[in-house]
C-alpha cells in the first residue's frame, strides 16, 4: 500500500525487501548521526539489535507499522509506530537522511501519521544528547514527559527523554 503525500511517496513496509531498505537507511543514518553521541560500538550493537532483518520482521509481526518515505525513486527515511492502547501510540522509529532534514519532510511525515491513524496521544524516546531531534519534536508540539535510562543489554543504556504529543 502506498500513499502520495505532498512531495513524497509513503509506502507501508511489510515485505523482506522493504525491511532490507530500512536496514540500509538505518545503517547510513545511525552511522552519520549517532556515532558522535554514543560511539561506534553502541551504534553497531543497536543496529544489530533493532534493525537486523529478522528483528524488523519480528517487530512487524508484533504490530509495528512501518513506512518508507521516498521521492523520485529514492528512499529518504522511514518511520514505525505501534498502537499501545486505544488512541495511545508509540513512535518507535523516525529517521530521515541527514541531507533531507530541514526540508519539511519530517513535519509532513508526522502530519501524515496523525492524519492516517486514530492517534489521541503518541509517545517517543529520544537520546537526551540528540538536541537536533529534541528541538524538532518540540516544534511538532511534543513535550518532555519524563527522563529515563533504559538498559538495553551488553552494558549499554539508552539515556532518553520520553516525550508525548497530544491531539
N, C-alpha and C positions, 0 to 999 in steps of 0.2 A: 504494500500500500504506500503510495507516495502523495505528497501534497506540494503544490506550488504556492509559496507564501512570500509575498513581497518580491525580492530579487533572488530568492533561493528555493531550492527544492528540499523538502524534508521527507526522508524515506524511513518508514518504520523498518527496523532491522530485526530479522528473526531467522536468517539463514547463515550457515557457516561462512560463506564468502563475505558476508556483511560483517560478521564478527572478526574476520581477518582484517578487514579495513579499519574497524575500531581499534584493534590491537596495533596496527601500523600507525594510526593517528596518535594514539596514546603514547607510543614509544617516542615519536617525534616531539610531541607537546611536553611530555613529562621531562625528557632529557633537556629541552631548552629551558623550561620554566622552573622545575623543582630541584635540579641539582644544586643551584646556589643556596636553596633554602634548607634542604635535608640531606644533601650529599648523594653521590653516585650509588653507594651500596644500598641505601634505603630506597632510592628510586628503583633500582633493579629488583629489589625484593618486592616492592609494592606492585610493580608492573607484572611480575610473575604471579603474584597473589591475586590481583584483581582483573588483569587483562589477558591472561592466558586464554586461549580459545575455549578450552573446557570450562574455565571459570565463567567466562561470558555466557556460554550456553547454559550453565547451571543457574546463573543469575536470571536469565530469561525464563527458564522453567520455574523459578521461584516467584515470578510475577513482575520482574523488572521490565519496563517498556523502554526499548532503545530506539533512538532516531539518529540517522546520519544526515548531516547538512551538506548539501553540495550546490555548486553553481558552475554552470558551463562545463559539466562533466568532472569537476574537481571536488574531492571531499575536503571540506573546510573545518569540520568539527563533529561532535557527537554529544548526545545527552541521554541520560537514563533517569527514569522516575519510577516510583513504586507507590501504590496506594497502601497505606498502613491502617486505615480505618475510613469510614465513610467521610469523604471530603478532606481527609487528612493524608497528605502525601509527603514523600521524601525524595528530594532531588539528589540522587546519588552521584551522578557524573554530569559535568557541564564544561566542555572544553572546546575551544576554538583555536585554530592555528594562530600563532603569535602575530604574523603579518596581516591577519584578518581581524584582529582585535581593534577596538576603537573605530569600527566602521558602521555600527548599528546592528551588526549581525546577531550578537548575543542578546540585545534587547528585543529584537524581532523574534528570535527563537524562544525567549521566555514568554513573550506575548502569545506565540503560537501554543505553547504548552498549557498556559492557563485558559486559553480560548477553547482548546480541544478536549480538555479533561475537566471533570466536576471537582475542581480544587477550591476548597474553602481556605485551607492553610497549607503551606509547604515549608518543610524544614530542610536544612542542608548543614554540612560540616565543612569548614574551611580552615586551613592552617593559619594560625594566629600571626605568622610572619608573611602571609600572602596578601600584602597590602593592596596590590592592584585588584585582586579578586574581591577582597572585602569592600573596597570602595565601589566596585561595580555592583555588588549586591546591595549596598546602601542606596545606590542610585535607583535600583529596581524597587526599593521600598522594604527591603529586609531590615530587621533589627536583630541585635545580638540577644539571644535568649539566655545563654549560659556559656561558661568556659568549661572545657572538659579535656581530659587526656585519655586516649584510647590505646590500650596495649594491643598491638597487632601481631605480637609474636616475634621470635628471633631477636629479642632485646630492643625492638623498635616500638616507638609510640607515635601516635598522631596527636599533636598538641593543637587542638582546634577550638574555634568558636562554633557553637551551634547557633545558627541564625534561623529566623522564622519570618515568613511573609503571610499576611492575612488579606483575604479579598475585601 
